[in-house]
Amino acid sequence: MNLRKPVAMALSVALVGTLAACGGEENAGGSESGQGANGKTKLVYWTVDRHDADYIKGVVDQFNKTNQDNIEVEVNVMSENFVQSVDLAFASGQAPDVFSAKMDFVNMARKGYFEPLEPFMSDEIKKRFESTLRDSANTYDNHIYTLPNGGTTIRLVYNKDLFEKAGIANPPKSLDEMVDAAKKITEIGKKDGIYGFALNFKNPTSAMERSVRNILEVSGYGVDGYDFKAGKYDFAGYKEVVEALKKIRDDGSMLPGVESLDIDPLRAQFAAGKIGMYLSYSAEIGVYQTQFPTEVKWAAAPVPSIDGTIKGKNGMNGAQWLAISSKSANKEAAWKFVEYMYGEENMIKYAEAGLGMPVLQSVAQKMKVPDIYGYQDFVPTESDVIWPVKPNVDSNLKGLKYADAFWKYILEGGNIDAIIQDLNTRYNEALDKSVKAGDVKAEPDPAFDPLQLK
């Protein structure tokens, strides 16, 4: 029985329903975009972020009240199935005017979804951001499509009270210590529904990008299996990390039901004191202030490495934010809104609210360090860097993505060495095709040193 077709149809119907509910005219920028009944130019902004949604809505409301250009912006939080929603919106002529560029940047740029920003940018803005722009993250094919706002550091977030009750003196620095800590917490808490470890495995890619990726980076490996030194994909480093996660699940130390757990339900469980530890972004600072206020005494520690030895720098995420739709009928108005959002005062306030770590030096120098619980644990140090961007080969990849393949192994078992070999073969075949097509660049860098990244 083929279940794929009904599931795909259900997803399409759901997304169409979402877009239909928004309304809108073809190529007019999505829901209610275009010229409003009140004579205002109406724009639609889709954001993928939930942790800062209330704050952003307040900033947008201020723009709507104060701008002198008769522009009104509607914010839609589109976290679930964001990439699919954007694809469907462009295909159906209901694309938003402004949207988050944080997810699937290269593929969206390749599909022509973004409007180049350089024709709108003043010399002052170009100079302000020039040192922060990265190819395949902010620019693609010699065009600027999005500017950075805040970056996010990744840490191991843990419940201090549960660690103390379990007799664990310090957060884990190695995989063995992480497995052991998860087991000890579960042993003292299982009767009360408390488990040592969790990740949001409803989306294996999201789960591993906030955990396994960074464990491997500080252990001296590359990004999502890509070896910058060799210019090839090699997933061998995943073996020990994936085996550790499987051990945590097999011995009952992982929160039951993680296969259907999204990040917000995970956060809710952590806020309720039911999870000992997990790995995630600095967004958690704001999450536990507003979204899931908690009495739990929590802290954040450096990401553990495979064996406790640090052989590479910890990767920061971010450096992408807003993009203008190539299909917007109101691009000048969209830029005025984008320019407002990227205004230095707004970026300083955003950083001071603890919603993102500043990537602009001018913002970092002028902001007041927020007196917010947990903030200091996530402040970037010399050990936190933005890694180079891996070549995106998804469009030419056949079979399961790496995160899905490893999660399937954690659930069902199998031959981990064979899985790694299969991933290496398929990803490098996809890489070769992508390079030949001119979609990506992948040149070996024999001098690449993950400890020397800045």
C-alpha positions as a printed Julia matrix, in Angstrom:
454×3 Matrix{Float64}:
  0.0    0.0     0.0
  1.5    3.35   -1.06
  1.06   5.89    1.72
  3.21   8.59    0.18
  0.62   9.92   -2.25
 -2.16  10.48    0.31
  0.3   12.12    2.71
  1.62  14.42   -0.02
 -1.94  15.28   -1.06
 -2.88  16.02    2.54
  0.1   18.34    2.93
 -0.75  20.16   -0.29
 -4.39  20.58    0.76
 -3.28  21.88    4.16
 -0.92  24.42    2.61
 -3.47  25.52    0.03
 -5.93  25.98    2.87
 -3.44  28.11    4.74
 -2.83  30.32    1.71
 -6.5   30.51    0.84
 -7.28  31.62    4.36
 -4.82  34.49    3.84
 -6.57  35.56    0.65
 -4.7   37.86   -1.74
 -4.3   38.56   -5.42
 -2.08  36.82   -7.91
  1.48  38.19   -7.8
  0.32  40.86   -5.39
  2.3   39.62   -2.45
  0.09  37.14   -0.62
 -2.68  37.75    1.9
 -4.34  41.14    1.6
 -1.23  42.44   -0.15
 -1.45  45.34   -2.58
 -3.6   48.47   -2.36
 -5.89  48.43    0.67
 -9.39  49.82    0.92
 -8.05  52.64    3.1
 -5.67  53.72    0.35
 -2.64  52.28    2.11
 -0.05  50.08    0.45
 -0.48  46.74    2.19
  2.46  44.37    2.57
  2.58  40.83    3.93
  5.56  39.64    5.96
  6.08  35.93    6.67
  8.38  35.05    9.54
  9.69  31.62   10.47
 10.57  32.68   14.04
  8.33  32.04   17.0
 10.66  33.04   19.83
 10.53  36.72   18.88
  7.07  36.86   17.29
  5.42  39.07   19.93
  8.34  41.49   19.91
  8.44  41.71   16.11
  4.7   42.3    15.93
  5.22  45.26   18.26
  7.97  46.7    16.05
  5.83  46.24   12.94
  2.88  47.9    14.7
  5.14  50.88   15.46
  6.16  51.04   11.79
  2.52  50.95   10.73
  1.7   53.86   13.06
  4.7   56.06   12.29
  5.76  55.59    8.66
  5.06  58.55    6.39
  4.63  56.47    3.24
  1.11  55.14    3.88
  2.39  51.55    4.23
  0.71  48.89    6.36
  2.4   45.56    7.09
  0.69  42.35    8.17
  2.79  39.75   10.02
  2.16  36.03    9.64
  4.11  33.5    11.72
  4.61  30.56    9.36
  6.89  28.21   11.31
  5.29  24.9    10.33
  6.23  23.65    6.83
  7.71  27.07    6.05
  9.72  26.03    2.99
  6.77  24.13    1.48
  4.47  27.08    2.2
  6.84  29.47    0.4
  7.13  27.11   -2.59
  3.36  26.82   -2.86
  2.86  30.56   -2.41
  5.18  31.35   -5.32
  3.65  28.64   -7.48
  0.12  29.95   -6.84
  0.9   33.65   -7.2
  0.34  34.38   -3.5
  3.9   35.06   -2.38
  4.42  37.42    0.56
  6.15  40.74   -0.06
  8.78  40.19    2.64
  9.77  36.87    4.18
 12.41  35.16    6.25
 15.51  34.05    4.35
 16.77  31.79    7.13
 15.63  28.48    5.68
 16.77  26.88    2.42
 18.47  30.1     1.31
 20.43  28.7    -1.64
 17.5   26.8    -3.16
 15.21  29.8    -2.8
 17.82  32.05   -4.41
 18.25  29.54   -7.22
 14.48  29.47   -7.78
 14.41  33.24   -8.14
 12.31  33.98   -5.06
 14.47  36.87   -3.82
 14.73  40.41   -5.17
 18.33  41.77   -5.21
 18.75  44.4    -2.51
 21.75  46.32   -3.82
 19.67  48.66   -6.11
 17.79  49.84   -3.0
 20.73  50.07   -0.6
 22.43  53.39    0.11
 26.22  53.57    0.26
 25.95  53.94    4.05
 23.98  50.72    4.42
 26.32  48.83    2.06
 29.33  49.94    4.11
 27.59  49.08    7.38
 26.95  45.48    6.4
 29.77  44.7     3.96
 31.98  42.83    6.45
 29.12  40.56    7.57
 27.96  39.24    4.19
 28.7   35.62    3.29
 28.29  33.83   -0.01
 25.43  31.3     0.0
 24.12  32.84    3.25
 23.48  36.5     2.34
 24.63  36.62   -1.26
 24.19  34.32   -4.22
 25.41  34.69   -7.79
 26.88  38.13   -6.97
 23.62  39.56   -5.6
 22.75  40.56   -2.03
 19.44  39.01   -1.0
 19.37  39.36    2.79
 21.28  41.19    5.52
 22.09  39.81    8.97
 20.41  40.81   12.19
 21.25  38.63   15.17
 23.2   35.44   15.33
 22.47  32.51   17.61
 24.89  30.52   19.7
 24.2   26.91   20.6
 24.59  25.44   24.06
 23.58  22.44   26.14
 20.57  23.64   28.15
 20.1   21.81   31.44
 17.93  21.74   34.57
 20.24  22.59   37.49
 17.9   21.15   40.12
 17.65  17.78   38.35
 21.42  17.63   37.93
 21.84  18.28   41.65
 19.22  15.68   42.64
 20.92  13.1    40.41
 24.3   13.85   41.97
 25.79  15.29   38.78
 28.33  17.97   39.7
 28.9   19.49   36.25
 27.26  19.49   32.81
 28.71  16.83   30.47
 31.83  17.57   28.43
 31.85  14.31   26.45
 29.33  11.92   24.92
 29.94   9.31   27.61
 29.22  11.9    30.31
 26.05  13.01   28.46
 24.77   9.41   28.23
 25.58   8.82   31.89
 23.91  12.06   33.03
 20.75  11.27   31.05
 20.54   7.85   32.68
 21.07   9.18   36.22
 18.39  11.86   35.82
 15.92   9.34   34.44
 16.59   6.95   37.32
 15.7    9.55   39.94
 12.83  11.13   38.0
 11.08   8.55   35.81
  8.43   7.87   38.46
  7.43  11.54   38.12
  7.56  11.58   34.31
 11.04  13.11   34.22
 13.61  12.0    31.64
 17.23  12.89   31.14
 17.33  13.98   27.51
 15.19  15.11   24.58
 15.42  16.57   21.1
 12.71  17.69   18.66
 12.89  14.62   16.43
  9.58  15.37   14.72
 11.96  17.15   12.36
 15.23  15.16   12.42
 17.1   17.85   10.46
 16.1   20.58   12.91
 17.02  18.34   15.85
 20.47  17.49   14.5
 21.26  21.01   13.31
 20.9   22.27   16.89
 22.88  19.42   18.47
 24.82  16.84   16.45
 26.19  19.46   14.05
 27.79  21.39   16.91
 29.06  18.32   18.77
 30.9   17.4    15.59
 32.17  20.95   14.98
 33.8   21.17   18.41
 35.18  17.67   17.79
 36.97  18.9    14.66
 34.6   17.76   11.92
 32.78  19.85    9.3
 29.2   21.02    8.79
 26.45  18.45    8.17
 28.94  15.88    6.9
 30.89  18.24    4.62
 34.67  18.12    5.01
 36.04  21.55    3.99
 39.61  20.26    3.96
 38.85  17.49    1.46
 36.06  19.27   -0.42
 33.88  16.16   -0.09
 31.14  14.76    2.12
 32.2   12.3     4.79
 29.74  11.25    7.5
 32.16   9.0     9.39
 32.27  11.43   12.31
 28.57  10.89   12.96
 29.02   7.3    14.1
 29.89   7.95   17.75
 27.36  10.75   18.18
 24.49   8.81   16.63
 25.42   5.71   18.64
 25.3    7.82   21.83
 21.83   9.12   20.97
 20.69   5.59   20.22
 22.03   4.42   23.58
 20.13   7.19   25.39
 16.92   6.15   23.65
 17.48   2.4    24.06
 18.12   2.62   27.78
 14.93   4.64   28.28
 16.61   7.93   29.16
 15.07   9.89   26.28
 11.66  11.51   26.69
  9.03   9.11   25.25
  7.42  10.29   22.03
 10.34  12.37   20.74
  9.65  11.04   17.24
  6.58  13.34   17.16
  8.01  16.11   19.35
  8.37  19.61   17.92
 10.58  22.23   19.56
  7.84  24.22   21.29
  6.26  21.18   23.0
  9.81  20.21   24.05
 10.33  23.65   25.56
  7.01  23.38   27.37
  8.1   20.06   28.89
 11.46  21.52   29.93
  9.72  24.53   31.48
  7.57  22.09   33.46
 10.71  20.39   34.82
 10.26  17.14   32.88
 13.5   17.17   30.84
 17.04  17.11   32.23
 18.86  18.54   29.2
 18.75  19.25   25.49
 20.76  21.28   22.98
 19.44  24.44   21.36
 19.89  28.05   20.32
 20.25  31.25   22.32
 16.61  31.87   21.41
 15.85  29.89   24.57
 16.67  33.04   26.59
 13.55  34.79   25.34
 11.5   31.59   25.21
 11.67  31.09   28.98
 11.02  34.77   29.63
  7.82  35.14   27.63
  6.72  32.1    25.64
  7.1   29.49   28.39
  7.79  31.31   31.67
  9.3   28.85   34.12
 10.29  28.45   37.77
 12.93  25.91   36.73
 16.5   26.83   37.6
 18.2   26.27   34.28
 21.56  27.08   32.78
 23.41  26.63   29.5
 26.84  25.03   29.11
 29.28  24.6    26.21
 28.4   21.87   23.74
 30.06  18.55   24.66
 32.56  17.06   22.24
 32.85  13.39   21.34
 35.62  12.57   23.83
 35.81  15.75   25.9
 38.63  17.2    23.79
 37.98  20.44   21.86
 39.31  20.19   18.31
 37.21  22.86   16.6
 35.18  26.03   17.15
 31.48  25.96   18.01
 29.33  27.09   15.11
 27.0   30.08   15.41
 23.86  30.2    13.3
 22.23  33.21   11.75
 23.46  36.06    9.56
 20.21  35.94    7.58
 16.93  37.71    8.17
 14.62  39.55    5.77
 14.27  39.19    2.01
 12.03  40.93   -0.5
  9.96  38.76   -2.8
 10.78  38.95   -6.5
  7.01  38.72   -7.1
  6.02  41.62   -4.88
  4.06  44.34   -6.65
  5.32  46.85   -4.11
  9.09  46.42   -3.91
  9.89  50.05   -3.09
  7.45  49.94   -0.18
  8.85  46.57    0.86
 12.37  48.04    0.96
 11.21  50.97    3.13
  9.85  48.43    5.62
 13.0   46.28    5.43
 15.19  49.36    5.85
 13.21  50.33    8.96
 13.58  46.86   10.48
 17.36  46.96    9.86
 17.65  50.41   11.42
 20.43  50.5    14.01
 18.08  51.55   16.82
 15.79  48.6    16.13
 18.71  46.18   15.94
 20.08  47.46   19.26
 16.68  47.04   20.95
 16.37  43.54   19.5
 19.75  42.56   20.94
 18.97  44.21   24.29
 15.78  42.16   24.48
 17.95  39.03   24.38
 16.38  37.82   21.14
 19.6   37.45   19.17
 23.32  37.93   19.62
 24.52  40.97   17.63
 26.64  40.32   14.54
 27.26  44.0    13.74
 30.12  45.49   15.72
 28.33  48.85   15.95
 25.33  47.19   17.6
 27.51  45.21   20.02
 29.35  48.39   21.05
 26.24  50.51   21.62
 23.83  48.01   23.2
 23.35  47.62   26.95
 24.03  44.06   28.07
 20.57  42.82   29.06
 19.93  41.76   32.63
 18.01  38.69   31.52
 18.15  35.26   33.11
 20.41  32.95   31.12
 21.78  35.61   28.78
 25.39  35.43   29.92
 25.51  31.66   29.27
 24.89  32.26   25.56
 27.14  35.29   24.97
 29.57  34.48   22.13
 33.17  33.83   23.12
 36.28  33.24   21.03
 35.12  29.63   20.81
 31.96  30.63   18.89
 32.32  31.37   15.19
 30.28  31.39   12.0
 31.55  28.48    9.93
 31.82  28.58    6.11
 28.67  27.56    4.28
 28.5   23.95    3.1
 27.55  23.3    -0.56
 23.81  22.61   -0.75
 23.21  19.48   -2.83
 19.6   18.69   -1.88
 18.25  19.3    -5.38
 20.42  16.46   -6.75
 20.26  14.13   -3.75
 18.53  10.79   -4.15
 17.15   8.9    -1.16
 17.0    9.86    2.51
 18.73  12.97    3.81
 21.43  12.32    6.39
 19.3   13.34    9.4
 16.43  11.08    8.38
 18.78   8.16    7.73
 20.46   8.49   11.14
 17.16   8.98   12.97
 15.81   5.84   11.31
 18.86   3.98   12.62
 18.29   5.34   16.14
 14.71   4.07   15.99
 15.16   0.77   14.17
 18.84  -0.15   14.33
 20.77  -1.58   11.4
 24.33  -1.4    10.1
 25.67   2.06   10.94
 28.8    1.61    8.81
 26.71   0.68    5.77
 24.45   3.7     6.37
 27.47   6.02    6.51
 28.94   4.53    3.33
 25.6    4.93    1.55
 25.35   8.57    2.65
 28.9    9.28    1.5
 28.18   7.77   -1.91
 24.86   9.55   -2.47
 25.93  12.93   -1.13
 29.15  13.0    -3.17
 27.29  11.94   -6.31
 24.88  14.82   -5.67
 27.83  17.13   -5.02
 29.48  16.21   -8.32
 26.23  16.87  -10.2
 25.71  20.19   -8.44
 29.27  21.33   -9.19
 28.98  20.33  -12.85
 25.69  22.21  -13.11
 27.36  25.31  -11.66
 24.99  25.38   -8.69
 27.68  25.11   -6.01
 31.43  25.38   -5.54
 33.38  22.7    -3.7
 37.12  23.09   -3.72
 39.42  21.32   -1.24
 41.07  23.59    1.33
 44.1   21.62    2.61
 44.92  24.41    5.08
 41.45  24.41    6.67
 41.75  24.23   10.46
 38.54  24.2    12.56
 40.49  25.5    15.56
 41.7   28.58   13.67
 38.28  29.84   12.55
 37.53  33.38   13.76
